[in-house]
Amino acid sequence: MGCRSSGGGPLARFVAACGFGRVSGFVKDMRVARMLVERGIDVNPWAVADARVKLKSLISAE
């Protein structure tokens, strides 16, 4: 976890995902989270915690 993003913030890697909520939104988010895990994409933890940031945008920012 010693990596840094271009903005200087720390990066983290998804290794697992779980969640709850309405099935329609939950299934989409879990599919994207699975892609993040499988591809080993480093993400900014603050972006993941921000409900306004779509997980799919983290894949395209790779």
C-alpha positions as CSV (number, residue, x, y, z in Angstrom):
1,M,0.0,0.0,0.0
2,G,3.0,2.3,-0.4
3,C,1.7,3.5,-3.8
4,R,0.6,7.0,-4.4
5,S,-1.9,8.3,-7.0
6,S,-1.1,11.1,-9.4
7,G,-2.9,13.5,-7.0
8,G,-0.6,12.4,-4.2
9,G,-3.3,10.4,-2.2
10,P,-2.7,6.9,-1.1
11,L,-4.0,4.0,-3.1
12,A,-5.7,0.8,-2.0
13,R,-6.6,-2.4,-3.8
14,F,-9.9,-4.2,-3.7
15,V,-9.5,-7.7,-2.4
16,A,-13.1,-8.5,-1.5
17,A,-16.5,-6.9,-1.6
18,C,-19.8,-7.4,0.2
19,G,-22.9,-5.2,0.6
20,F,-26.6,-4.9,1.0
21,G,-29.4,-2.8,-0.4
22,R,-31.9,-2.9,-3.2
23,V,-31.2,-5.7,-5.6
24,S,-31.2,-3.6,-8.7
25,G,-28.4,-1.3,-7.6
26,F,-26.6,-3.9,-5.5
27,V,-26.1,-6.4,-8.4
28,K,-24.5,-3.7,-10.6
29,D,-22.2,-2.5,-7.9
30,M,-21.1,-6.1,-7.0
31,R,-20.4,-6.8,-10.7
32,V,-18.1,-3.7,-10.9
33,A,-16.5,-4.5,-7.5
34,R,-15.7,-8.0,-8.8
35,M,-14.0,-6.5,-11.8
36,L,-11.9,-4.3,-9.5
37,V,-10.9,-7.4,-7.5
38,E,-10.1,-9.5,-10.6
39,R,-8.1,-6.8,-12.4
40,G,-6.2,-5.8,-9.2
41,I,-6.9,-2.1,-9.8
42,D,-5.5,0.4,-7.3
43,V,-8.1,2.9,-6.2
44,N,-8.3,6.0,-3.9
45,P,-10.0,4.9,-0.7
46,W,-11.7,8.3,-0.4
47,A,-13.3,7.8,-3.9
48,V,-14.6,4.4,-2.9
49,A,-16.1,5.8,0.3
50,D,-17.8,8.7,-1.5
51,A,-21.4,7.6,-2.5
52,R,-21.3,10.2,-5.3
53,V,-18.5,8.4,-7.1
54,K,-19.6,5.5,-9.3
55,L,-17.5,2.4,-9.0
56,K,-17.5,2.0,-12.7
57,S,-15.6,5.3,-13.1
58,L,-12.7,3.8,-11.0
59,I,-12.3,1.0,-13.6
60,S,-12.1,3.5,-16.5
61,A,-9.6,5.6,-14.6
62,E,-7.2,2.7,-14.6
